[in-house]
């Protein structure tokens, strides 16, 4: 081994003084500088640090934990010093590999946790990088082999298939999922958790969540009287949770009650007792966590009843806490004027434990869309006098199926879900607005998988039953609303900001739109994965303009409905 250390020495010299490596890399002189000294130095630092890592793998120096810690410090320093540099995600990936190697030597859980943290940070902050799917795949292997958690492993592999279906790890991820399915096939029965419901006198949505994927069947039974019709769902290889309420009274004019019981040692039966004739019901499943969703509809006129909700309701009123709706409130201006659109539900995407897409600087989709949604709610209430309901008015997690259920239970006239886009191609930018339908291209499939937090296979399964699910959707009205909102945003923003591309009105199977019984759209207001649009999303003036023009599109739609109503008289 060489005993002298000079600026041009090979990486072996750094092993003699472990802390020297990190210090030297942080204080590299400009003697190596090219046209861009700082960028050149960062790349050189990364190359030398990786060479040192490879030296640890190939020699006895890798037996010394301090040498690994030195290498980890150097990679972390590179990432922290230049998070926007092209080597930053590579440094994070190497940091994960280092802690994995340390775990193999030490068996210490903290080393494995550090590796997981590095891979998770890479996959969230650099979602468009070529290493992101590799990070997810490595996470899947850690959860499966080291953490013995096939559920988390499956989620990691599922994200690869959902977000990077054409990536080089997609096929391998699919193979791993098949293996996990084989492993879990012999698992203990899943547990049926307490049932949630949202309803009014013409609509009820029930959500039955289980601790793991299950198979099921459903059927209707009709007694001697019309009101004795029952719907039942049998969940196989299941058991009831100890705190499950066996009978849930609903009494909404449509359903009388919901009952659940252990039908046999391996089957849980959920029974819906109807209170009047039902026109139709739909059943579909959602993943992560697994749940069965049942929508029950009635076309018959029934006496108006107070709305009921299985969970707390959220009303838009910026600066105030959420409160339940009351029938005693004064009628809105829209109601007094007899406008066709009286109640609008605005849905800020994500929230709480679900941040949505994130930028390298830490900007979160959930915060941006909540800001915009509150602004839109305020403008619409002031301008149109409509009642406005927010699915969330603060940073809280709301399941996708609950958002649509709120709109249906509240008998909303419009449903608007607001999101921020992201794409592997960081050059992608612009605005696009969606309605519920079969996905027309791979980009729409990718986006739906990302927003639905599910797999590409789940999206395919959803598409196969979507035509049936959409029978009651307001597709033509939704397209008109989407077109007006899209045009107002693009034309309005381009008057003050340059280059806001119009990506058009598109179709995709978004879970948050499924079952909506009113015109419903989902708008993607910008790409957080694009550096220029990320800067704009930090600008209060830009967000104000986005809200103004979304509201403008809604206003134009409302006015068109008023004109159509007047013309038909």
C-alpha positions in Angstrom: 0.0 0.0 0.0 1.2 3.5 -0.7 2.2 5.5 2.4 2.0 9.0 0.8 -1.2 10.8 -0.2 -1.0 13.4 -3.0 -3.7 15.1 -4.9 -3.2 12.8 -7.8 -3.0 9.6 -5.8 -5.3 6.6 -6.4 -8.3 6.0 -4.1 -6.3 3.5 -2.0 -4.7 6.3 -0.1 -8.0 7.4 1.3 -8.3 4.2 3.2 -5.4 5.3 5.5 -7.4 8.3 6.7 -11.1 7.5 6.5 -12.4 11.0 7.1 -10.1 12.4 4.5 -12.2 11.2 1.6 -15.3 13.1 2.5 -13.4 16.3 3.4 -11.3 16.2 0.3 -14.3 15.8 -2.0 -16.1 18.7 -0.4 -13.0 20.9 -0.7 -11.9 19.9 -4.2 -9.9 22.7 -5.8 -10.7 24.2 -9.2 -7.5 22.8 -10.7 -9.6 20.1 -12.5 -12.2 22.7 -13.7 -13.4 22.7 -17.2 -16.0 25.1 -18.7 -18.3 24.6 -15.6 -15.9 24.0 -12.6 -18.7 23.2 -10.1 -20.5 20.7 -12.3 -17.2 19.1 -13.3 -16.1 18.8 -9.7 -19.3 17.1 -8.6 -19.1 14.5 -11.4 -15.4 13.9 -10.6 -16.2 13.5 -6.9 -18.9 11.0 -7.7 -16.6 9.0 -9.9 -13.8 8.8 -7.3 -16.3 8.0 -4.5 -17.7 5.1 -6.6 -14.2 3.9 -7.3 -13.6 3.8 -3.5 -16.8 1.8 -3.0 -15.7 -0.7 -5.7 -12.4 -1.0 -3.9 -14.2 -1.9 -0.6 -16.1 -4.6 -2.4 -12.9 -6.1 -3.9 -10.5 -6.0 -1.0 -10.2 -6.6 2.7 -10.8 -2.9 3.3 -14.5 -3.7 3.0 -14.3 -5.6 6.3 -13.8 -2.3 8.2 -17.1 -0.7 9.0 -15.5 2.8 9.3 -14.5 2.5 5.6 -18.1 1.9 4.6 -19.2 4.8 6.8 -16.7 7.1 5.1 -18.0 6.0 1.7 -21.6 6.7 2.8 -20.7 10.1 4.1 -19.1 11.0 0.8 -22.1 9.9 -1.3 -24.5 11.7 1.1 -22.4 14.9 0.9 -22.4 14.8 -3.0 -26.2 14.5 -2.9 -26.8 17.2 -0.4 -24.3 19.6 -2.1 -25.9 19.3 -5.5 -29.5 17.8 -5.4 -30.2 19.1 -8.9 -27.0 17.6 -10.5 -27.4 14.5 -12.7 -25.4 12.4 -10.3 -27.6 13.2 -7.3 -30.0 10.2 -7.8 -27.0 8.0 -8.6 -25.4 9.1 -5.2 -28.7 8.2 -3.4 -28.7 4.8 -5.2 -25.1 4.1 -4.1 -25.9 5.2 -0.6 -28.6 2.5 -0.5 -26.2 -0.1 -1.8 -23.6 0.8 0.8 -26.1 0.4 3.7 -27.3 -2.9 2.2 -23.7 -4.1 2.2 -23.2 -2.9 5.8 -26.4 -4.8 6.8 -25.1 -8.0 5.3 -22.0 -7.7 7.5 -23.6 -6.4 10.7 -27.2 -7.7 10.6 -28.2 -4.4 12.2 -31.7 -3.3 11.5 -30.7 0.4 11.5 -28.4 -0.3 8.4 -31.3 -1.8 6.5 -33.5 1.1 7.5 -30.9 3.5 6.1 -30.9 1.6 2.8 -34.7 1.8 2.6 -34.7 5.5 3.3 -32.2 6.2 0.5 -34.1 4.1 -2.1 -37.4 5.7 -1.0 -36.0 9.2 -1.2 -34.7 8.4 -4.7 -38.0 7.0 -5.9 -40.0 10.0 -4.6 -37.7 12.9 -5.4 -36.5 11.6 -8.8 -39.5 9.7 -10.1 -38.6 10.5 -13.7 -35.0 9.2 -13.4 -33.9 5.9 -15.0 -32.9 4.6 -11.5 -36.4 5.2 -9.9 -37.7 1.8 -11.0 -34.5 0.1 -10.0 -35.0 1.7 -6.5 -38.5 0.3 -6.3 -37.3 -3.1 -7.4 -34.5 -3.1 -4.8 -37.0 -2.1 -2.1 -39.2 -5.0 -3.1 -36.3 -7.4 -2.6 -35.5 -5.9 0.8 -39.1 -6.2 2.0 -39.5 -9.7 0.6 -36.1 -11.2 1.6 -35.0 -9.2 4.6 -38.1 -7.7 6.2 -40.3 -10.7 5.4 -43.1 -8.4 4.4 -44.6 -9.6 1.1 -47.3 -7.0 1.3 -44.9 -4.1 1.1 -42.8 -5.9 -1.4 -45.9 -6.3 -3.7 -46.6 -2.6 -3.4 -43.1 -1.7 -4.5 -43.3 -4.1 -7.5 -46.8 -2.9 -8.3 -45.5 0.7 -8.5 -43.0 -0.3 -11.2 -45.7 -1.9 -13.4 -48.0 1.1 -12.8 -45.6 4.0 -13.3 -42.9 2.4 -15.5 -44.7 -0.2 -17.6 -42.2 0.1 -20.4 -39.1 0.2 -18.1 -36.5 -2.4 -18.0 -37.6 -3.6 -14.6 -41.3 -4.2 -15.4 -41.0 -7.8 -16.5 -39.0 -8.8 -13.5 -41.4 -7.0 -11.2 -44.3 -8.9 -12.8 -42.4 -12.2 -12.1 -41.9 -11.2 -8.5 -45.6 -10.4 -8.0 -46.5 -13.9 -9.3 -44.1 -15.4 -6.8 -45.6 -13.3 -4.0 -49.1 -14.4 -5.1 -48.0 -18.0 -4.8 -46.6 -17.4 -1.4 -49.6 -15.6 0.0 -52.1 -18.1 -1.5 -51.4 -20.3 1.5 -51.8 -17.4 4.0 -54.2 -17.1 6.8 -57.7 -15.8 6.1 -58.1 -12.1 5.5 -60.0 -10.1 8.0 -63.1 -8.1 7.0 -62.9 -4.6 8.6 -65.8 -2.4 9.7 -68.0 -1.3 6.7 -68.2 2.4 5.7 -71.2 3.9 3.8 -72.4 7.1 2.3 -76.0 7.6 1.2 -79.1 9.6 0.3 -82.5 8.4 -0.7 -81.5 7.5 -4.2 -77.9 6.3 -3.8 -75.7 4.3 -1.4 -72.1 3.5 -1.6 -70.7 0.7 0.7 -67.0 0.0 1.1 -65.9 -3.4 2.5 -62.2 -3.4 3.2 -60.2 -6.5 4.0 -56.7 -7.0 5.2 -55.7 -8.7 2.0 -57.0 -9.5 -1.5 -59.9 -11.9 -1.5 -62.2 -13.5 -4.1 -66.0 -12.9 -3.8 -69.3 -13.4 -5.5 -72.5 -11.4 -5.4 -76.1 -12.1 -6.2 -79.7 -10.7 -5.6 -82.5 -12.5 -3.9 -86.2 -11.4 -4.3 -88.9 -12.3 -1.8 -92.7 -12.1 -2.2 -92.7 -8.3 -1.8 -90.7 -5.8 -3.9 -89.2 -4.3 -0.8 -87.8 -7.7 0.4 -85.2 -7.7 -2.3 -81.7 -8.4 -0.9 -78.2 -8.2 -2.3 -75.5 -10.3 -0.8 -71.7 -10.5 -1.3 -69.8 -13.6 -0.2 -66.1 -12.9 0.7 -64.1 -16.1 0.6 -61.3 -17.1 2.9 -62.3 -14.3 5.3 -63.2 -13.8 8.9 -64.9 -10.9 10.7 -63.0 -8.4 12.7 -63.8 -8.7 16.4 -65.0 -5.1 16.5 -67.3 -5.5 13.5 -70.9 -4.2 13.9 -73.1 -7.1 12.8 -76.1 -4.9 11.7 -75.7 -1.4 10.4 -79.0 0.6 10.1 -79.2 2.9 7.1 -82.9 3.8 6.6 -82.2 6.2 3.8 -85.3 5.3 1.7 -83.2 3.0 -0.5 -81.6 0.6 2.0 -83.0 -0.5 5.3 -79.8 -2.0 6.8 -76.6 -3.9 6.1 -75.9 -7.1 7.8 -72.7 -9.2 7.9 -71.9 -12.5 9.5 -69.6 -15.5 9.4 -71.6 -17.5 6.9 -69.3 -20.5 7.2 -65.7 -21.0 8.7 -64.2 -19.5 5.5 -66.8 -17.1 4.2 -68.1 -13.8 5.4 -71.5 -12.8 3.9 -72.5 -9.1 3.6 -76.3 -8.6 3.0 -77.9 -5.4 1.9 -81.7 -5.3 2.8 -83.5 -2.9 0.4 -86.2 -0.5 1.5 -87.6 0.2 -2.0 -87.1 -0.9 -5.6 -83.6 -0.4 -6.7 -82.8 0.3 -10.4 -79.3 -1.1 -10.4 -76.1 -1.9 -8.4 -72.5 -2.1 -9.3 -69.6 -3.9 -7.7 -65.9 -3.3 -8.3 -62.7 -3.7 -6.4 -59.8 -1.3 -5.5 -56.3 -2.2 -4.3 -53.8 -0.9 -1.7 -55.6 -1.6 0.5 -58.0 -4.1 -1.0 -61.7 -3.2 -0.8 -64.9 -4.1 -2.4 -67.1 -1.1 -3.5 -70.9 -1.5 -3.9 -72.9 1.3 -5.5 -76.7 0.9 -5.2 -79.0 3.2 -7.2 -82.7 3.9 -7.4 -84.5 5.8 -10.2 -87.8 5.9 -8.4 -89.0 9.1 -6.7 -89.0 8.8 -2.9 -89.8 11.3 -0.2 -86.8 13.6 0.4 -85.0 12.6 3.5 -82.1 14.1 5.4 -78.8 12.9 4.0 -76.8 10.3 6.0 -73.1 9.7 6.0 -71.0 6.9 7.4 -68.2 9.3 8.3 -67.7 13.0 8.9 -68.7 15.4 6.1 -66.5 18.3 4.9 -67.9 21.6 3.8 -65.9 24.2 1.9 -65.5 27.3 4.0 -62.0 28.6 4.1 -60.7 29.4 7.6 -63.5 27.4 9.3 -63.5 23.9 10.6 -65.5 21.2 8.7 -69.1 21.0 9.8 -72.0 18.8 8.9 -74.6 20.0 6.5 -78.0 21.1 7.8 -81.3 21.4 6.1 -82.1 24.5 8.1 -79.5 26.7 6.4 -80.7 29.6 4.3 -81.1 28.8 0.6 -78.1 29.8 -1.6 -78.3 32.6 -4.2 -78.2 29.9 -6.9 -81.3 28.2 -5.4 -83.2 31.5 -5.1 -82.4 32.3 -8.7 -83.5 28.9 -9.9 -80.2 28.1 -11.5 -79.6 24.5 -12.7 -76.3 24.2 -10.9 -76.9 24.6 -7.1 -74.2 22.5 -5.4 -70.6 21.9 -6.5 -68.1 19.5 -5.0 -64.4 20.4 -5.3 -61.9 17.6 -4.7 -58.3 18.6 -3.9 -56.4 15.4 -4.8 -54.3 13.3 -2.3 -53.7 14.6 1.3 -52.5 13.4 4.6 -50.3 10.3 4.3 -50.7 10.5 0.5 -48.5 13.4 -0.8 -49.2 12.8 -4.4 -46.3 13.6 -6.7 -43.3 15.4 -5.2 -40.6 17.6 -6.7 -36.8 17.3 -5.9 -37.1 20.5 -3.8 -39.9 18.9 -1.7 -42.9 20.6 -3.2 -45.9 18.3 -2.7 -49.0 17.9 -5.0 -51.3 17.6 -2.0 -50.4 21.1 -0.8 -50.6 22.8 -4.2 -54.0 21.4 -5.0 -55.5 22.2 -1.6 -54.4 25.8 -2.1 -55.9 26.0 -5.5 -59.2 24.3 -4.4 -59.7 26.7 -1.6 -59.3 29.6 -4.0 -61.7 28.1 -6.5 -64.3 27.4 -3.8 -64.1 31.0 -2.6 -64.5 32.5 -6.2 -67.4 30.2 -7.1 -69.3 30.9 -3.9 -68.9 34.7 -4.4 -69.5 34.7 -8.1 -72.3 32.1 -8.5 -73.7 31.9 -5.1 -73.6 28.1 -5.4 -73.1 25.9 -2.4 -69.6 24.5 -2.5 -68.4 21.4 -0.7 -64.8 20.4 -0.4 -63.9 16.7 0.0 -61.1 18.0 2.3 -60.3 21.5 3.5 -57.1 20.6 5.3 -54.2 18.2 5.1 -56.1 14.9 5.7 -56.2 11.6 3.9 -59.5 10.8 2.1 -59.9 7.5 0.2 -60.6 7.8 -3.5 -64.0 6.1 -3.2 -65.1 8.4 -0.4 -64.6 11.5 -2.5 -67.1 10.4 -5.2 -69.4 9.1 -2.5 -69.5 12.5 -0.8 -70.5 14.1 -4.1 -73.3 11.6 -4.7 -74.6 11.6 -1.2 -74.8 15.4 -1.2 -76.5 15.3 -4.6 -74.0 17.6 -6.1 -74.6 19.0 -9.6 -70.9 19.1 -10.5 -67.7 17.3 -9.4 -64.3 18.8 -10.0 -61.1 17.0 -8.9 -57.8 19.0 -9.0 -54.4 17.4 -9.4 -50.8 18.2 -10.5 -49.2 16.0 -13.2 -45.8 14.3 -13.4 -44.0 12.3 -16.1 -40.8 10.4 -16.6 -40.0 12.9 -19.4 -39.0 16.1 -17.6 -39.7 18.1 -20.7 -43.4 17.4 -20.5 -45.4 20.4 -19.5 -48.9 21.9 -20.0 -52.5 21.4 -18.9 -54.8 18.5 -19.5 -58.3 17.7 -18.3 -59.9 14.2 -18.1 -63.3 12.6 -18.0 -64.0 9.0 -17.1 -63.7 6.5 -19.9 -61.4 3.9 -21.3 -57.8 5.1 -21.5 -56.9 6.1 -25.1 -53.1 5.8 -24.8 -50.3 4.6 -22.6 -49.7 8.0 -21.1 -53.3 8.1 -19.9 -52.9 4.6 -18.5 -49.7 5.7 -16.7 -51.3 8.7 -15.2 -54.4 6.8 -14.1 -52.3 4.2 -12.4 -50.3 6.9 -10.6 -53.4 8.9 -9.5 -55.2 5.7 -8.5 -52.2 4.4 -6.6 -52.6 1.0 -8.1 -51.1 -1.3 -10.7 -51.2 -1.4 -14.4 -53.0 -4.8 -14.1 -55.6 -3.3 -11.8 -56.2 -0.5 -14.4 -56.6 -3.2 -17.1 -59.1 -5.1 -14.9 -60.9 -1.8 -14.2 -61.1 -1.0 -17.9 -62.7 -4.4 -18.6 -65.7 -3.5 -16.4 -65.7 0.2 -17.0 -68.3 0.2 -19.7 -70.7 -1.4 -17.3 -69.7 1.0 -14.5 -70.2 4.0 -16.7 -73.8 3.4 -17.7 -75.0 6.1 -15.4 -72.2 8.6 -16.0 -72.8 12.0 -17.5 -70.2 11.6 -20.3 -71.5 14.3 -22.7 -72.0 16.9 -19.9 -68.6 15.9 -18.5 -66.9 16.5 -21.8 -68.5 19.9 -22.1 -67.4 20.9 -18.6 -63.9 19.6 -19.3 -63.6 21.5 -22.5 -64.7 24.8 -21.0 -62.4 24.5 -18.0 -59.5 23.4 -20.2 -59.9 26.2 -22.7 -60.3 28.9 -19.9 -57.2 27.7 -18.1 -55.0 27.5 -21.2 -56.1 30.8 -22.9 -56.2 32.7 -19.6 -52.8 31.6 -18.3 -51.1 32.2 -21.7 -52.1 35.9 -21.4 -49.8 36.4 -18.4 -47.4 33.4 -18.6 -45.5 32.1 -21.7 -45.7 28.6 -23.1 -48.6 26.9 -21.3 -49.3 24.1 -23.8 -52.8 22.8 -24.3 -52.7 19.1 -24.0 -56.4 18.8 -24.5 -59.4 16.9 -23.0 -58.7 13.2 -22.5 -60.2 10.0 -21.2 -58.9 7.7 -18.5 -60.3 5.3 -15.8 -59.8 7.5 -12.7 -61.2 5.8 -9.6 -62.2 9.2 -8.1 -64.6 9.7 -11.1 -66.2 6.2 -11.0 -69.8 6.2 -9.9 -70.2 10.0 -10.1 -73.9 10.7 -10.9 -73.2 14.2 -12.1 -70.8 15.8 -14.7 -67.4 15.0 -13.3 -63.9 16.0 -14.4 -60.3 15.7 -13.2 -57.9 18.5 -14.2 -54.1 18.3 -14.1 -53.0 21.9 -13.8 -49.2 21.6 -14.5 -46.3 19.1 -14.4 -44.4 19.1 -11.1 -41.7 17.1 -12.8 -40.9 20.0 -15.2 -38.5 22.5 -13.6 -40.1 25.6 -15.1 -43.6 24.6 -14.1 -42.4 23.7 -10.6 -41.2 27.3 -10.2 -44.6 28.5 -11.3 -46.4 26.3 -8.8 -44.4 28.0 -6.1 -45.7 31.4 -7.3 -48.8 32.7 -5.5 -49.7 34.9 -8.4 -49.7 31.8 -10.7 -51.9 29.7 -8.4 -54.3 32.6 -8.2 -54.6 32.7 -12.0 -55.1 29.0 -12.2 -57.9 29.2 -9.6 -59.4 32.2 -11.5 -59.5 30.4 -14.8 -60.8 27.1 -13.4 -63.6 29.1 -11.8 -64.1 30.8 -15.1 -64.6 27.5 -17.0 -67.1 26.3 -14.3 -68.9 29.7 -14.5 -69.3 29.5 -18.3 -70.7 25.9 -17.9 -73.2 27.1 -15.3 -74.3 30.0 -17.5 -74.7 27.6 -20.5 -77.0 25.4 -18.3 -79.0 28.4 -17.3 -79.5 29.4 -21.0 -80.4 25.9 -22.0 -82.9 25.8 -19.2 -84.5 29.1 -20.2 -84.7 28.0 -23.9 -86.5 24.8 -23.0 -89.3 26.6 -21.2 
